[in-house]
């Protein structure tokens, strides 16, 4: 994904809408004072007016001097370090990796004379740091998000008035989004508000996620840590234990893989299993009288896949695996019947003193105790850290956080609370996942 397609829509109740500004903040804390630059300025006009624009995932760097000259623009990425100048003077060159993989750095390598670092997105100035002295370095860190709010007398490509910038607190994350509408409401009798609507998300990238469970709790009773997913097309009060971590002492870790590939099979009433077949969303798989699982047709729901019993008689159970471990099952699928499976890239995790086996059913009481889920969208590796526990009155509830995150674009996030990466809970669309 190289760019997000956005539509700004004025649904405010004012006759002539206000000026709207879109910008990003350099989130790296450093000694250079920076005012945000007005990346996009929208003269919002009347009710119903639409302003389309794109948010590129690429940034470009150009170096300016005191005479108003600029070097050619160069594409920059996170985890890169660039230098400008030298002895003799050379242009802008990449010299290695940044100190933090979430950032990119620019070093003034000239013998004398300050330089000005300018970052562009979609041809518009995004950020600027002036007067970088020789052998000094500036760091840029941009999250995949934008700030948007009401402004006045603001010019695109220029530093914003500090009073206006400080009042704008609407932050919209664009991570994993292909296109969306940004809708402005309010105005006459209420503040202007901005919401993201008609969101089209990018499908999950098929790549395994390397996870590392770390026990930093004070548990002395060896609680079982259970990781599972729920089928969005079944009763929400049902789940199987996909991964169970046992006997992991404090300070120890347990690495494992969240396999991107889902496998599907069926089991008949005699305990016979069909060959396992890789499953793809948007597909229907049929089990026929020859005992074969095969792709039979495309379906119109791009979020799920289906399994159909094509036997003339006899029920079967559909079984879904992530890697080699059982993830979910739907039982007693009668001839001609089809069932659906939907798994978002979200895991749920909890700790129990109950005896739990991988592939076993989690009862209603256990499911009600679990309130932590993590989205793995766009993540390639991370640590899952458990804290809490203890004895007697000093005991605290078990807590889980996801840390040391590596994203698919190579960037890193040091830590996040569960609430920062939690996604909306799945909504049941059928009692048992069966379709008619």
Phi, psi and omega in degrees: 000119183257341182203152175255129179270122185236147174235117171275127182237126179270103174248026180283168183259019177264149182295313177240111185294161181281171171286136181241136181240141177239133181205169172240158177247138171283109189274000177279125180277120181210178188283352182273128176285127182227127167267142177300146177264137177288099183288312175233133174240123184247120171274099198289345172066223187259172179304133178090350179294143182237136178234102179277143174203168179242150176245102182286145174275001179256140173244152180235144183243135173223143180256132178250156176243183184288350182260007179084012178269148180234141173287162174301145180290142181231131177296132179236152179228163175298156179069029176237146173241128181243149177231145178236130177092180182163199179223099004287165182301135172235172182279204182276120182226148176278131186248351180157203182267152176285163178291334178231127186293349178275356190235168163231151189236151176230125180251131171276104184261015178285156176287323179210156177096131179281158174234166179236123180268127182234127180250131182242150172222127181055037177080358181248145179295129182256321182201155181210135174236113182272165166056052174275115186285160180307136180067013173259157186231145175238147185239137176242136177220111181242122173284158177283063183210161179233154169255142181217140180187181182274139180223180174207142178051041180254135182251136180296131179088006180240155178299140182278154172298131185300324180295322179289315183299321183291334182277345183271113183235009177278114182244128183240119177280135179249012182296125176076011183257135175269318180203157180191162171257137171255111188254127178260128177233179181084195175133282189291305184248005181211159180296153173290136177232154183232128179230152178264123183228167178050050185281131170247117183264151176288140177296150180302137177286131181283085175217139179295152179246124177274116181245149182224107177282131178236127180267106175246020181275174176257023181292132177244001184253011176054063176295148176273125178265124187242132178239134184206169173230159178243141176283122181293350180255009180239176176303128185293346181268023178230136175197155175251150176284105181284313181230129178237125179253121184236154173053041177260105185292165176302133179089350179267166179227162181221100179281146175203169184246131168269103184288131179289327185279129174260139181244143180234146176208175174226155178234133180270181185291348179264003180085011178277139182248136174284164176301144178281139184234132174300133183256145178231138179297149181085008182239154173243133180246133184245143175251118187254180186289349175272005178077025183248142170262127182214155175287121185256324180190166174278153173241172188261001178259112185278002181258354186218173168229162186236155172233132182237136176272109180258015176290149175290333177203155178098131179276157177226162174250130175272132181236134182241133182240144167247113192068228180262000187257140180294128183255321184198160176210147171234125189261160171057055175273115186279163180307132180085351183270150178230150180231159184238149177231133176225121179232112173283160180285060183228132174247149173247147186218141178206166179238134184224153171264002174287156171283119182232135177245146177300133183088353180277158181281135174270125184284172185300320181296319180294317181297324180291339179279344184270122178229016180240128173219146182237133172279133177256011180303122176077004182261139175252336176200155180190159170261138172250115189251129177256130176234182181094203181081195182120187184244148172053223184290344179276352184293142177238155178300149175292136178234148180234140175224157179248127189226168177050051186279131170250124182268165184296335179275005178092352180281168185229150169232131186289318183197158175208144174284161180304319182294339182284335184241009181286141176252164180299143181293149180294145180253127180294133178247355175202151184293325186227012178080359183275140182247153177243000000 
